[in-house]
């Protein structure tokens, strides 16, 4: 939270990136969280026409959904328990499910249909991006996964999660860890923001000046109708 910072080995397109003048500070400030979301979403190698589910409608989950939608993958569902956050996902172009009010499996079938697994219909979901870090939710989706489904774990778990190796082997499921981001991820995010592929600025829910820094932290910690809090140093 300084007006100036020292950057070791500073170099363009290495640890410095530029934006055109029509990119707002609020949009540019989303580059880092969006890169995390992009890295998680695209670690599953999604393809247009596939059905993708993002667990969690926080900054990383919304960034993952925006990245997928911006790259032409339109069948994206975001799962959360907060209607206000899910409305943000809808603004980005995602379908939504509130698991505090809707049955997850039933709702996924309504969106994507089913595939047959030894006589049992299961939701036709190709990949899950876990940005929620909720063990019961992950266990639920893992059990309902169809053969060859992929899972990207971008959430930070604080406890171990039981995984059925029998299901993993029998269905040939794939679990991929996704941490941080690469230059390629950042480049794609810069392109996304420059071309305004989705209205990502909707994720910036509060903006404070530097002399309001304590209030900015209080707002972020309270997490009440908050996605991304920004401290504006441009003035």
ROTIGU-229062 format. One record per residue: x, y, z of N, C-alpha, C in turn; residue in three letters. Coordinates in Angstrom, 2 decimals, padded with zeros to 5 digits. Layout:
<recs>
X, Y, Z, X, Y, Z, X, Y, Z, ALA $
...
</recs>
This chain:
<recs>
000.82, -001.20, 000.00, 000.00, 000.00, 000.00, 000.86, 001.26, 000.00, UNK $
001.81, 001.27, -000.93, 002.69, 002.43, -001.09, 002.50, 003.01, -002.49, UNK $
002.79, 004.29, -002.62, 002.68, 004.91, -003.93, 003.75, 004.40, -004.88, UNK $
004.93, 004.04, -004.31, 006.03, 003.51, -005.12, 006.54, 002.21, -004.50, UNK $
006.98, 001.29, -005.35, 007.56, 000.03, -004.88, 008.81, -000.27, -005.68, UNK $
009.75, -000.98, -005.06, 010.96, -001.43, -005.73, 010.72, -002.85, -006.24, UNK $
010.96, -003.08, -007.54, 010.74, -004.39, -008.13, 012.09, -004.96, -008.57, UNK $
012.46, -006.06, -007.99, 013.74, -006.68, -008.32, 013.73, -007.25, -009.73, UNK $
014.78, -007.02, -010.49, 014.92, -007.51, -011.86, 013.70, -007.13, -012.71, UNK $
013.28, -005.89, -012.59, 012.08, -005.43, -013.30, 012.26, -005.57, -014.81, UNK $
011.25, -006.18, -015.45, 011.29, -006.35, -016.90, 009.86, -006.49, -017.42, UNK $
009.62, -005.87, -018.57, 008.30, -005.94, -019.17, 007.98, -007.37, -019.59, UNK $
006.75, -007.77, -019.30, 006.26, -009.12, -019.59, 007.03, -010.21, -018.85, UNK $
007.62, -009.80, -017.73, 008.25, -010.75, -016.81, 007.64, -010.56, -015.42, UNK $
007.78, -009.36, -014.89, 007.08, -009.03, -013.65, 006.42, -007.65, -013.72, UNK $
006.38, -007.08, -014.91, 005.64, -005.84, -015.19, 004.79, -006.05, -016.44, UNK $
003.55, -005.58, -016.39, 002.65, -005.72, -017.53, 001.92, -004.40, -017.73, UNK $
001.66, -004.06, -018.98, 001.03, -002.79, -019.29, -000.42, -003.00, -019.74, UNK $
-001.23, -001.97, -019.51, -002.61, -001.95, -019.99, -002.82, -000.68, -020.82, UNK $
-003.75, -000.76, -021.74, -004.10, 000.42, -022.53, -004.85, 001.42, -021.66, UNK $
-004.95, 002.65, -022.13, -005.53, 003.72, -021.33, -007.01, 003.52, -021.05, UNK $
-007.71, 002.71, -021.85, -009.14, 002.54, -021.61, -009.45, 001.44, -020.59, UNK $
-008.41, 000.84, -020.03, -008.61, -000.12, -018.93, -008.64, 000.67, -017.62, UNK $
-009.70, 000.48, -016.85, -009.84, 001.22, -015.60, -008.92, 000.63, -014.52, UNK $
-008.56, 001.43, -013.51, -007.76, 000.88, -012.41, -008.43, -000.31, -011.74, UNK $
-009.78, -000.27, -011.63, -010.51, -001.38, -011.02, -010.34, -002.66, -011.82, UNK $
-010.41, -002.55, -013.15, -010.20, -003.73, -013.99, -008.77, -004.23, -013.87, UNK $
-007.81, -003.31, -013.93, -006.40, -003.71, -013.88, -006.06, -004.38, -012.56, UNK $
-006.69, -003.93, -011.47, -006.40, -004.49, -010.15, -006.82, -005.95, -010.03, UNK $
-007.64, -006.42, -010.96, -008.11, -007.80, -010.93, -007.15, -008.76, -011.63, UNK $
-006.07, -008.25, -012.20, -005.17, -009.11, -012.96, -004.64, -010.28, -012.13, UNK $
-004.23, -010.01, -010.89, -003.63, -011.09, -010.08, -004.64, -012.16, -009.68, UNK $
-005.77, -011.82, -009.06, -006.72, -012.89, -008.73, -007.27, -013.60, -009.97, UNK $
-007.44, -012.85, -011.05, -007.92, -013.49, -012.27, -006.91, -014.50, -012.81, UNK $
-005.63, -014.21, -012.65, -004.60, -015.14, -013.12, -004.66, -016.45, -012.33, UNK $
-004.94, -016.36, -011.04, -005.11, -017.58, -010.23, -006.31, -018.37, -010.73, UNK $
-007.43, -017.68, -010.97, -008.63, -018.35, -011.47, -008.42, -018.97, -012.84, UNK $
-007.75, -018.23, -013.73, -007.44, -018.76, -015.06, -006.60, -020.03, -014.95, UNK $
-005.56, -019.97, -014.12, -004.66, -021.12, -014.00, -005.43, -022.35, -013.55, UNK $
-006.31, -022.17, -012.58, -007.10, -023.30, -012.12, -008.06, -023.81, -013.17, UNK $
-008.79, -022.90, -013.81, -009.79, -023.31, -014.79, -009.17, -024.03, -015.98, UNK $
-008.05, -023.50, -016.48, -007.50, -024.06, -017.72, -006.53, -025.20, -017.48, UNK $
-006.25, -025.51, -016.20, -005.47, -026.71, -015.92, -006.27, -027.97, -016.24, UNK $
-007.58, -027.83, -016.40, -008.42, -028.98, -016.78, -008.50, -029.16, -018.30, UNK $
-007.82, -028.29, -019.07, -007.86, -028.33, -020.53, -009.30, -028.33, -021.07, UNK $
-010.10, -027.36, -020.66, -011.49, -027.32, -021.11, -011.60, -027.00, -022.59, UNK $
-012.65, -027.49, -023.20, -012.89, -027.27, -024.63, -014.29, -026.69, -024.84, UNK $
-014.45, -025.84, -025.87, -015.79, -025.33, -026.18, -016.77, -026.48, -026.35, UNK $
-017.95, -026.29, -025.79, -018.97, -027.34, -025.86, -019.00, -028.23, -024.63, UNK $
-017.93, -028.17, -023.81, -017.93, -028.96, -022.59, -018.73, -028.26, -021.49, UNK $
-019.13, -029.05, -020.50, -019.90, -028.56, -019.37, -018.96, -028.45, -018.17, UNK $
-018.78, -027.23, -017.64, -017.84, -026.99, -016.57, -018.57, -026.43, -015.35, UNK $
-018.21, -026.93, -014.17, -018.80, -026.46, -012.92, -017.70, -025.83, -012.07, UNK $
-017.95, -024.61, -011.60, -017.02, -023.92, -010.70, -017.65, -023.91, -009.32, UNK $
-016.93, -024.44, -008.35, -017.40, -024.47, -006.97, -016.87, -023.24, -006.24, UNK $
-017.78, -022.37, -005.79, -017.38, -021.16, -005.07, -017.49, -019.92, -005.91, UNK $
-018.17, -018.89, -005.38, -018.36, -017.63, -006.10, -017.60, -016.48, -005.44, UNK $
-016.41, -016.80, -004.92, -015.53, -015.75, -004.43, -014.70, -015.19, -005.58, UNK $
-013.69, -014.37, -005.29, -012.89, -013.77, -006.37, -012.26, -014.80, -007.31, UNK $
-011.75, -015.92, -006.76, -011.07, -016.90, -007.60, -012.08, -017.69, -008.41, UNK $
-013.18, -018.10, -007.79, -014.21, -018.82, -008.53, -014.82, -017.98, -009.65, UNK $
-015.12, -016.73, -009.35, -015.67, -015.84, -010.37, -014.65, -015.59, -011.48, UNK $
-013.37, -015.48, -011.11, -012.33, -015.30, -012.11, -012.23, -016.52, -013.01, UNK $
-012.33, -017.71, -012.43, -012.30, -018.94, -013.23, -013.47, -018.97, -014.21, UNK $
-014.65, -018.63, -013.72, -015.84, -018.63, -014.59, -015.69, -017.60, -015.70, UNK $
-015.21, -016.40, -015.36, -015.02, -015.35, -016.37, -014.03, -015.79, -017.42, UNK $
-012.93, -016.42, -016.98, -011.93, -016.88, -017.93, -012.49, -017.90, -018.91, UNK $
-013.24, -018.86, -018.39, -013.83, -019.89, -019.25, -014.80, -019.27, -020.25, UNK $
-015.67, -018.41, -019.75, -016.68, -017.79, -020.62, -016.01, -016.90, -021.67, UNK $
-014.99, -016.16, -021.25, -014.29, -015.28, -022.17, -013.56, -016.02, -023.27, UNK $
-013.19, -017.27, -023.02, -012.49, -018.08, -024.02, -013.46, -018.96, -024.82, UNK $
-014.74, -018.67, -024.72, -015.71, -019.35, -025.58, -016.35, -020.59, -025.00, UNK $
-016.11, -020.86, -023.72, -016.74, -022.02, -023.09, -017.97, -021.51, -022.35, UNK $
-019.12, -021.66, -022.97, -020.33, -020.98, -022.51, -021.11, -021.75, -021.45, UNK $
-020.95, -023.08, -021.40, -021.74, -023.88, -020.47, -021.01, -023.99, -019.13, UNK $
-021.08, -022.91, -018.36, -020.39, -022.81, -017.08, -021.43, -022.58, -015.99, UNK $
-021.37, -023.41, -014.96, -022.24, -023.26, -013.79, -021.38, -022.93, -012.58, UNK $
-021.79, -021.91, -011.82, -021.12, -021.55, -010.58, -022.01, -021.97, -009.41, UNK $
-021.41, -022.65, -008.43, -022.13, -023.18, -007.27, -021.70, -022.42, -006.02, UNK $
-022.68, -021.97, -005.23, -022.39, -021.28, -003.98, -023.64, -021.36, -003.12, UNK $
-023.59, -020.78, -001.92, -024.76, -020.74, -001.05, -025.24, -019.32, -000.82, UNK $
-024.67, -018.35, -001.54, -024.97, -016.95, -001.34, -025.55, -016.36, -002.63, UNK $
-026.82, -015.96, -002.57, -027.49, -015.44, -003.76, -026.83, -014.17, -004.28, UNK $
-026.34, -013.32, -003.38, -025.73, -012.07, -003.81, -024.48, -012.35, -004.65, UNK $
-023.66, -013.28, -004.19, -022.47, -013.64, -004.96, -022.84, -014.34, -006.25, UNK $
-023.85, -015.17, -006.21, -024.27, -015.86, -007.43, -024.79, -014.88, -008.47, UNK $
-025.38, -013.76, -008.02, -025.82, -012.73, -008.97, -024.62, -012.15, -009.72, UNK $
-023.47, -012.05, -009.05, -022.26, -011.60, -009.72, -021.84, -012.60, -010.81, UNK $
-021.97, -013.88, -010.50, -021.65, -014.91, -011.50, -022.57, -014.79, -012.71, UNK $
-023.84, -014.51, -012.47, -024.78, -014.34, -013.57, -024.43, -013.14, -014.43, UNK $
-023.93, -012.06, -013.80, -023.50, -010.89, -014.57, -022.35, -011.22, -015.51, UNK $
-021.53, -012.19, -015.11, -020.41, -012.62, -015.96, -020.85, -013.56, -017.07, UNK $
-022.09, -014.05, -017.00, -022.61, -014.94, -018.03, -022.73, -016.39, -017.63, UNK $
-022.53, -016.68, -016.33, -022.60, -018.06, -015.87, -024.01, -018.43, -015.42, UNK $
-024.30, -019.72, -015.49, -025.48, -020.27, -014.85, -025.13, -020.46, -013.38, UNK $
-026.13, -020.59, -012.51, -025.84, -020.68, -011.09, -026.72, -021.71, -010.40, UNK $
-026.18, -022.22, -009.27, -026.92, -023.11, -008.39, -026.62, -022.70, -006.96, UNK $
-027.68, -022.46, -006.18, -027.54, -022.18, -004.75, -027.85, -023.47, -004.01, UNK $
-026.81, -024.12, -003.48, -027.00, -025.43, -002.87, -027.68, -025.37, -001.51, UNK $
-027.92, -024.16, -000.97, -028.71, -024.05, 000.25, -030.21, -024.11, -000.06, UNK $
-030.54, -023.98, -001.35, -031.94, -023.96, -001.76, -032.26, -025.01, -002.83, UNK $
-031.24, -025.47, -003.54, -031.45, -026.39, -004.67, -030.62, -027.65, -004.48, UNK $
-031.17, -028.77, -004.93, -030.39, -030.00, -004.93, -029.37, -029.94, -006.05, UNK $
-028.10, -030.18, -005.71, -027.03, -029.98, -006.67, -027.16, -030.92, -007.86, UNK $
-027.32, -032.21, -007.61, -027.37, -033.18, -008.70, -028.56, -032.91, -009.61, UNK $
-029.71, -032.64, -009.02, -030.92, -032.37, -009.81, -030.72, -031.14, -010.69, UNK $
-030.15, -030.10, -010.11, -029.95, -028.86, -010.86, -028.94, -029.04, -011.99, UNK $
-027.88, -029.80, -011.74, -026.90, -030.06, -012.80, -027.52, -030.85, -013.93, UNK $
-028.38, -031.80, -013.60, -029.07, -032.57, -014.65, -029.98, -031.65, -015.47, UNK $
-030.63, -030.70, -014.81, -031.50, -029.76, -015.53, -030.70, -028.92, -016.51, UNK $
-029.50, -028.55, -016.14, -028.66, -027.74, -017.03, -028.00, -028.57, -018.13, UNK $
-027.46, -029.74, -017.77, -026.56, -030.44, -018.68, -027.02, -031.84, -019.09, UNK $
-028.13, -032.32, -018.53, -028.57, -033.67, -018.87, -027.75, -034.72, -018.13, UNK $
-027.88, -035.96, -018.57, -027.22, -037.08, -017.88, -026.42, -037.94, -018.85, UNK $
-025.54, -038.74, -018.25, -024.89, -039.83, -018.97, -025.17, -041.10, -018.17, UNK $
-025.15, -042.22, -018.83, -025.43, -043.49, -018.17, -024.15, -044.12, -017.63, UNK $
-024.19, -044.50, -016.36, -023.04, -045.18, -015.76, -023.54, -046.48, -015.14, UNK $
-023.40, -047.57, -015.89, -023.86, -048.89, -015.45, -025.32, -048.85, -015.00, UNK $
-026.14, -048.19, -015.83, -027.57, -048.14, -015.55, -028.01, -047.01, -014.65, UNK $
-027.06, -046.20, -014.18, -027.40, -045.09, -013.30, -027.15, -043.77, -014.03, UNK $
-028.16, -042.91, -014.14, -027.96, -041.60, -014.77, -027.21, -040.66, -013.82, UNK $
-026.15, -040.05, -014.31, -025.39, -039.09, -013.51, -025.20, -037.81, -014.32, UNK $
-025.01, -036.66, -013.64, -024.91, -035.38, -014.36, -023.77, -035.38, -015.38, UNK $
-024.05, -034.79, -016.53, -023.09, -034.76, -017.64, -022.16, -033.55, -017.49, UNK $
-021.26, -033.64, -016.52, -020.30, -032.57, -016.25, -018.91, -033.06, -016.64, UNK $
-018.21, -032.28, -017.44, -016.87, -032.68, -017.91, -015.77, -032.32, -016.94, UNK $
-015.89, -031.19, -016.25, -014.82, -030.76, -015.35, -015.37, -029.91, -014.22, UNK $
-014.72, -030.01, -013.07, -015.05, -029.20, -011.89, -013.83, -028.38, -011.51, UNK $
-014.04, -027.11, -011.20, -012.98, -026.24, -010.69, -013.34, -025.90, -009.25, UNK $
-012.56, -026.39, -008.30, -012.89, -026.23, -006.89, -012.20, -024.99, -006.34, UNK $
-012.98, -023.91, -006.20, -012.49, -022.68, -005.58, -013.23, -022.42, -004.28, UNK $
-013.88, -023.46, -003.75, -014.67, -023.30, -002.53, -013.93, -023.79, -001.30, UNK $
-013.23, -024.91, -001.41, -012.53, -025.45, -000.25, -013.46, -026.01, 000.79, UNK $
-014.64, -026.49, 000.38, -015.63, -027.07, 001.29, -015.62, -028.58, 001.10, UNK $
-015.08, -029.28, 002.07, -014.89, -030.73, 001.94, -016.19, -031.48, 001.63, UNK $
-017.31, -031.20, 002.32, -018.54, -031.94, 002.00, -018.99, -031.73, 000.56, UNK $
-018.80, -030.51, 000.03, -019.19, -030.23, -001.35, -018.32, -031.00, -002.32, UNK $
-017.01, -031.03, -002.07, -016.13, -031.78, -002.96, -016.46, -033.27, -002.93, UNK $
-016.69, -033.83, -001.75, -017.06, -035.24, -001.65, -018.32, -035.52, -002.45, UNK $
-019.28, -034.60, -002.39, -020.54, -034.78, -003.11, -020.32, -034.82, -004.62, UNK $
-019.58, -033.86, -005.14, -019.41, -033.82, -006.59, -018.50, -034.95, -007.07, UNK $
-017.55, -035.36, -006.24, -016.67, -036.46, -006.63, -017.46, -037.75, -006.81, UNK $
-018.43, -037.97, -005.93, -019.24, -039.18, -006.01, -020.16, -039.18, -007.24, UNK $
-020.58, -037.99, -007.69, -021.50, -037.92, -008.82, -020.79, -037.72, -010.16, UNK $
-019.45, -037.71, -010.14, -018.70, -037.44, -011.37, -018.89, -038.55, -012.39, UNK $
-018.92, -038.16, -013.65, -019.02, -039.14, -014.73, -017.62, -039.65, -015.10, UNK $
-017.53, -040.74, -015.85, -016.21, -041.23, -016.27, -015.42, -040.15, -017.02, UNK $
-014.11, -040.11, -016.76, -013.16, -039.19, -017.38, -013.32, -037.74, -016.95, UNK $
-014.12, -037.48, -015.92, -014.25, -036.11, -015.42, -012.93, -035.64, -014.82, UNK $
-012.68, -034.32, -014.90, -011.45, -033.73, -014.36, -011.80, -032.78, -013.22, UNK $
-010.90, -032.71, -012.24, -011.06, -031.83, -011.09, -009.81, -030.98, -010.94, UNK $
-009.98, -029.66, -010.89, -008.88, -028.76, -010.58, -009.08, -028.23, -009.17, UNK $
-008.09, -028.41, -008.32, -008.18, -027.94, -006.94, -007.37, -026.66, -006.81, UNK $
-008.07, -025.53, -006.77, -007.41, -024.24, -006.61, -007.69, -023.67, -005.21, UNK $
-008.67, -024.25, -004.51, -009.00, -023.82, -003.15, -007.92, -024.24, -002.17, UNK $
-007.80, -023.49, -001.08, -006.86, -023.83, -000.01, -007.64, -024.61, 001.06, UNK $
-007.35, -025.89, 001.17, -008.02, -026.74, 002.16, -007.26, -026.72, 003.47, UNK $
-008.00, -026.68, 004.57, -007.39, -026.69, 005.90, -007.50, -028.06, 006.56, UNK $
-008.14, -029.00, 005.88, -008.25, -030.33, 006.41, -008.17, -031.34, 005.27, UNK $
-007.88, -032.58, 005.62, -007.81, -033.62, 004.61, -009.22, -033.98, 004.13, UNK $
-009.30, -034.40, 002.88, -010.59, -034.76, 002.28, -010.52, -036.22, 001.85, UNK $
-011.45, -037.06, 002.32, -011.43, -038.46, 001.89, -011.81, -038.59, 000.41, UNK $
-011.04, -039.37, -000.32, -011.28, -039.58, -001.74, -011.37, -041.08, -002.00, UNK $
-012.39, -041.49, -002.74, -012.54, -042.90, -003.07, -011.64, -043.26, -004.24, UNK $
-010.56, -044.00, -003.96, -009.71, -044.45, -005.05, -010.44, -045.45, -005.94, UNK $
-011.45, -046.13, -005.40, -012.25, -047.03, -006.22, -012.97, -046.28, -007.32, UNK $
-013.62, -045.16, -006.96, -014.29, -044.33, -007.96, -013.27, -043.73, -008.92, UNK $
-012.13, -043.31, -008.37, -011.10, -042.68, -009.20, -010.58, -043.66, -010.24, UNK $
-010.34, -044.88, -009.83, -009.86, -045.91, -010.75, -010.95, -046.32, -011.73, UNK $
-012.13, -046.66, -011.20, -013.20, -047.18, -012.05, -013.68, -046.19, -013.10, UNK $
-013.72, -044.92, -012.73, -014.19, -043.89, -013.66, -013.04, -043.17, -014.38, UNK $
-011.81, -043.51, -014.03, -010.63, -042.85, -014.58, -010.71, -041.33, -014.39, UNK $
-011.02, -040.94, -013.15, -011.11, -039.52, -012.83, -009.71, -038.93, -012.69, UNK $
-009.62, -037.62, -012.91, -008.33, -036.94, -012.85, -008.42, -035.75, -011.91, UNK $
-007.52, -035.68, -010.92, -007.46, -034.57, -009.98, -006.16, -033.81, -010.22, UNK $
-006.30, -032.51, -010.45, -005.15, -031.66, -010.78, -005.03, -030.56, -009.74, UNK $
-003.86, -030.41, -009.16, -003.61, -029.28, -008.27, -003.27, -028.04, -009.08, UNK $
-003.78, -026.89, -008.66, -003.53, -025.65, -009.39, -003.15, -024.56, -008.39, UNK $
-001.89, -024.12, -008.45, -001.40, -023.12, -007.50, -000.73, -021.98, -008.25, UNK $
-001.14, -020.75, -007.93, -000.50, -019.59, -008.55, -000.85, -019.44, -010.01, UNK $
000.16, -019.06, -010.82, -000.08, -018.79, -012.24, 001.25, -018.68, -012.95, UNK $
001.19, -018.65, -014.26, 002.38, -018.53, -015.10, 002.31, -017.24, -015.92, UNK $
003.40, -016.93, -016.62, 003.37, -015.78, -017.53, 002.28, -015.95, -018.56, UNK $
002.10, -017.18, -019.05, 001.07, -017.42, -020.07, -000.32, -017.13, -019.52, UNK $
-000.56, -017.49, -018.26, -001.85, -017.17, -017.64, -002.06, -015.66, -017.58, UNK $
-001.02, -014.95, -017.12, -001.14, -013.49, -017.00, -001.39, -012.86, -018.37, UNK $
-000.70, -013.34, -019.40, -000.88, -012.79, -020.75, -002.31, -012.96, -021.22, UNK $
-002.91, -014.11, -020.92, -004.30, -014.35, -021.32, -005.25, -013.45, -020.53, UNK $
-004.94, -013.21, -019.27, -005.77, -012.33, -018.46, -005.67, -010.89, -018.97, UNK $
-004.46, -010.44, -019.28, -004.30, -009.10, -019.83, -005.11, -008.96, -021.11, UNK $
-005.06, -009.95, -021.98, -005.86, -009.93, -023.21, -007.35, -009.89, -022.90, UNK $
-007.77, -010.68, -021.90, -009.18, -010.70, -021.49, -009.64, -009.32, -021.02, UNK $
-008.81, -008.69, -020.18, -009.17, -007.39, -019.64, -009.13, -006.31, -020.72, UNK $
-008.09, -006.35, -021.56, -007.97, -005.37, -022.64, -009.18, -005.42, -023.58, UNK $
-009.61, -006.64, -023.92, -010.70, -006.81, -024.88, -012.07, -006.83, -024.22, UNK $
-012.09, -006.69, -022.89, -013.34, -006.64, -022.11, -014.25, -007.82, -022.49, UNK $
-013.66, -009.01, -022.43, -014.40, -010.22, -022.84, -015.57, -010.53, -021.92, UNK $
-015.44, -010.16, -020.64, -016.56, -010.26, -019.70, -016.53, -009.01, -018.83, UNK $
-017.66, -008.67, -018.20, -017.70, -007.47, -017.35, -017.10, -007.73, -015.97, UNK $
-015.78, -008.00, -015.94, -015.15, -008.42, -014.69, -015.15, -007.34, -013.61, UNK $
-015.32, -006.08, -014.00, -015.31, -005.02, -012.99, -016.41, -005.19, -011.97, UNK $
-017.40, -006.02, -012.27, -018.47, -006.28, -011.30, -017.93, -006.92, -010.03, UNK $
-016.73, -007.52, -010.12, -016.14, -008.14, -008.93, -015.57, -007.12, -007.96, UNK $
-015.30, -005.90, -008.42, -014.83, -004.85, -007.52, -016.06, -004.22, -006.87, UNK $
-016.24, -004.54, -005.60, -017.47, -004.15, -004.93, -017.32, -002.91, -004.05, UNK $
-016.10, -002.60, -003.64, -015.85, -001.39, -002.85, -014.50, -000.82, -003.23, UNK $
-014.41, 000.52, -003.28, -013.16, 001.21, -003.57, -012.93, 002.27, -002.48, UNK $
-011.73, 002.24, -001.88, -011.39, 003.18, -000.82, -010.12, 003.94, -001.17, UNK $
-009.99, 005.15, -000.65, -008.75, 005.91, -000.77, -007.76, 005.41, 000.29, UNK $
-006.50, 005.79, 000.12, -005.46, 005.30, 001.01, -005.72, 005.69, 002.46, UNK $
-006.26, 006.90, 002.69, -006.50, 007.30, 004.09, -007.70, 006.58, 004.69, UNK $
-008.38, 005.76, 003.90, -009.48, 004.94, 004.40, -009.06, 003.47, 004.55, UNK $
-007.75, 003.23, 004.60, -007.24, 001.86, 004.62, -007.83, 001.00, 005.74, UNK $
-007.93, 001.49, 006.99, -008.53, 000.65, 008.03, -009.96, 000.21, 007.68, UNK $
-010.75, 001.12, 007.11, -012.12, 000.77, 006.73, -012.13, -000.26, 005.62, UNK $
-011.17, -000.16, 004.70, -011.08, -001.13, 003.61, -010.84, -002.53, 004.16, UNK $
-009.92, -002.64, 005.14, -009.66, -003.94, 005.76, -010.89, -004.45, 006.51, UNK $
-011.55, -003.57, 007.24, -012.75, -003.97, 007.98, -013.82, -004.50, 007.03, UNK $
-013.99, -003.84, 005.90, -014.99, -004.27, 004.92, -014.63, -005.63, 004.34, UNK $
-013.36, -005.81, 004.01, -012.93, -007.07, 003.43, -013.10, -008.22, 004.42, UNK $
-012.76, -007.97, 005.68, -012.86, -009.02, 006.71, -014.32, -009.36, 006.99, UNK $
-015.19, -008.35, 007.01, -016.61, -008.60, 007.27, -017.23, -009.45, 006.17, UNK $
-016.75, -009.27, 004.92, -017.19, -010.08, 003.78, -018.70, -010.07, 003.61, UNK $
-019.32, -008.91, 003.85, -020.76, -008.77, 003.67, -021.02, -008.05, 002.35, UNK $
-021.56, -008.79, 001.38, -021.78, -008.26, 000.04, -020.48, -007.66, -000.50, UNK $
-019.44, -008.46, -000.40, -018.10, -008.05, -000.82, -017.46, -009.15, -001.64, UNK $
-016.88, -008.78, -002.77, -016.06, -009.71, -003.54, -014.61, -009.25, -003.48, UNK $
-014.33, -008.11, -004.09, -012.96, -007.58, -004.12, -012.97, -006.13, -003.66, UNK $
-012.19, -005.87, -002.62, -012.04, -004.50, -002.10, -010.75, -003.92, -002.67, UNK $
-010.84, -002.71, -003.22, -009.69, -002.07, -003.86, -009.34, -000.79, -003.11, UNK $
-008.03, -000.58, -002.91, -007.52, 000.69, -002.36, -006.94, 001.48, -003.51, UNK $
-007.51, 002.66, -003.76, -007.15, 003.49, -004.92, -005.98, 004.40, -004.57, UNK $
-004.85, 004.18, -005.25, -003.66, 005.01, -005.03, -003.41, 005.96, -006.19, UNK $
-004.40, 006.15, -007.06, -004.16, 006.94, -008.26, -004.26, 008.44, -008.01, UNK $
-004.71, 008.82, -006.85, -004.82, 010.26, -006.56, -003.92, 010.63, -005.38, UNK $
</recs>
